[in-house]
């Protein structure tokens, strides 16, 4: 059973009006480059009706099964050591079922990332895991692959055949007798820091009380506050701890700030739009009202823009997210609803129109760009009231947010500047990202 986030998004039909969060300016945006790999697909390929899954789906010696794979275009973008610094393992090394391996490769996943290397074999062994890794480095695959591998399709009950739900919803279904979880073998908490916060931890502990004693619990997050440590001591049995967080921010994300007054923010944003090479951008505000006002301003400037926030109907949020992910619009204005678990590979610029109040929110916001070791840009509009938060967040994350230069090197955040260069040195890119000359 996978217990997921409080907000869900998914595809529905497109619509065009103010109410559903899709605003369009007078000019047509340049085409957005789609993500190089398929998005939103199941890891396991669909089975034909009436066909049972392959028995003992292991790989047979001499069986050249890879020739039949339908692979997406190869992703040649430069990647940072966040995802390339591996031990050299292959997905085949984990003795996974044939159909699962096929699904992995047809998603465009070529080799396991560091968090997947550390996590998959341990999860397959049945041991509890406490894993900490950066946003956008492959945490979802780290638990989804062993989860799918361990499902026994011959058993018609929840193991992980899978239930994905918010804590309140699954607890309601359990108490009504609709979801029978007494034979669940695996409980996964993605974004564990949020699920074990004061808002949810009582519900989580109530859910665990319905599970069998020998269940496996997997916790994954980028940040682990004290609440997670307390939960681990109480409910996890000799957990295997993984910590790939020597530093908190992704290596491929270059961070800048610009000092502005509140009245100058829209003008500054317009300047950024005209000077940056944006594939797709996500722009964060601190309130739903400001999201809608800013989205309206952006369309008045002539740029296409969608917006999304928690007060919109779920149907409209689904629609906006789906269309933005499919590249129908270049800019998305949103609240912190959009800071967790959202993986849109085409986003290369994040702008904090309103600076966040704490380091955790900042970390999750900027993590929407530079996904899976790719390059990205985070720009923060800072007023005089924000300067103390800026310093505090730099200190807490042990990161360097630099003054924005008059001209930003496109090689820091535009993939095309590296794709054509087969000999591109990833370490050189990381070094450049960390030591770009300051300019006022």
C-alpha positions, 0 to 999 in steps of 0.5 A: 500500500502506498500512502501518497500526497494530499493533493492528486493530479491527473489527466482530463480533457483540455478547456480554455477559460479563466475559471480553469486556470488557463489564461492565454496572452495575445502572442503564441508561445514558441514551441515547448520542448517536450520531455525526452522520455515518456511521462505518466506511463506505468512501469509495467507494459499493459497486458493484452486482455485474456493473457496471463503474465509470463510465468517466471519472467526471468531472463533466459540465457541467449534470449535477445529480448531487448530487440523487441523494445519500443524505446523513446528517443535517447536523452542526450542532455548533460546530467550531474553527479546527483544521478551519474555517480553510481556503482555501475549497476544495471537494472538487470542485476536485480533479477527483475521480472521480464515484463517489469524490465521491459517497462523500465527500459521503455520508459527511457530509464537506462541505468539506476540512479544512486538512490535506486542502486542503494534502495532496490536490493534492500527493498526487495529483501523485505527490510525497512528503509529510511531513505533520504535523497534530493528531489528529482534524483529517482526516489519514486523509481527506488520504491516503485520497482521493488514494489512492482517486483514483489506483487504476486498477481495470483493473489487477489488482495491488497499487497501492493495489488496497489492502493495509492491514497491520502492518509484520511481516505485510506483510513476511511476505507479501512474502517468501512471494511472496503480496503482490507489491509491485513495482508499488506506486505509493504507500506510506502510513504513518499514525502515522509516528512509531510506525512509524519508531520503533526497534521498526519502522523496520528492517521498514519499510526492508526493505519499501521495498527491495521497492518500485519506485524511483519509488514515492511515500511519504506520512508522516502524524503528529501528532508527528515525532521525530528518527527520522522526520527520519533516515528522510525524508533517506534515503528521501524524494525532495524531500518536500513538507512540511506543518506545521499544528502551531503548537500541539500540542493541539486548540483545542476540548479544555479540560484540567483536573487534580485533585489526589488521593491514590490512594485518592481516585481512584474517589470522584473519578471517581464525582463526575465522573460525577454532575456532568458531562454525558457523552455518551461517555467514555474512561478511561485506566489505565496497566496492563491489571490496573488497567483490569479493576479499575477497570471492575469498580469502575465497574459496582459504582457502578451505571454501565455500562462496557466495557473493552479492553486488549492482553491480550484476544483480538482477537475480544473487542477487536473486539466491545467497540470496535464496540459502544462506537462504536455507542453501546451503552455510555457509558464505556470503560476502556482502556490506551494500546492505544486512543490512536491512530487511533481516531475516535469522534465521540460521545466528549466526555470523556477522563479520565486515571485514571492520568496518562501518563508522557510528552507524546506519550502524553498528546497522543494520549490527549486527542485521543480527544475533540474530534474534527474540531474539536468540543468536548471535555474532558480531566480528569487525576487527579494524585497527588503523584508525578505533579506533575513529569510534569504540569509537564513535559508542560505545558512540552513541549506548550506547553499549559495544564492548569488546576486543575479548577473546582467547576463546569465550563461545559457550553458547553466540551464539550457540543455541544447548547449550541451546535447550536441557536444558528445564530450561534454564534461559534467564536472565542468558544468557543475563547477561552472554552476557553483562558481559563476562570476557575480555581477550587480 
